[in-house]
């Protein structure tokens, strides 16, 4: 029997699935706010780590555009 259980949040597969879900949600919200996303924006969302996705989610309502000042295009 296992003496040590790894917390779910530390499992790489869980992190990957969780990040993809956040990226998908953020893409949906950005599309609703700014219209269809350019390829570079979708690529940034797809490759972002959870902490960066959280920053973008927190700033979504204050973002004036998808430009380099916000999403880093």
C-alpha positions, 0 to 999 in steps of 0.5 A: 500500500502507498504510504504517501499520496501525492496531492492532486494539484501536484500531478502533471496530468491534472495541471495540464488539464486544469491549465487547458480548461482555464485557457479555454475559458479565457479564450471564450471570454476574450472572444466575447469581449474583443471578437475573434482572436488572432492566431498569436493570441490563441497560441499564447493562451495554449502555451501559458502556465497556470499563474500567467492564465490567472493574471490574465483572468484577473485583468480581463475586465480592465484590459483595453485591448489584446495588444502587447500591453496586455496579452503580449502579442 
